[in-house]
Amino acid sequence: MRNKDPIKNNDRTVKEEFENEISFLKEFKGTNIVNLIEYNCDKKEQFFYIIYEKTDRDLQKLLETEYKNGMSSKMIRKIFFQLNSALKIMVKHGKCH
């Protein structure tokens, strides 16, 4: 029989997953990582909120607008460098998400 509580999710509760995600986000600070600003759990309404710093743009929008017809190898290297530097921070902390 399934648990009808909307906060439950198999062995772990959504709240536990939320708290794990928050602890994960608190660990990572870096130039190429969007920073956590604030988080909250509305227990009455059963909503969880995570607020990140505002960014000018994201990779998907960049690819869809400025580079929909392709990009130079220089730009590809720059993007991969940024992604790699963020991944290095995650690996350094023993996490991959």
Secondary structure, DSSP 8 states (H G I E B T S, - for coil): -----TTEETTEEHHHHHHHHHHHHHH---TTS--EEEEEEETTTTEEEEEE---S--HHHHHHHTTTT---HHHHHHHHHHHHHHHHHHHHTT---
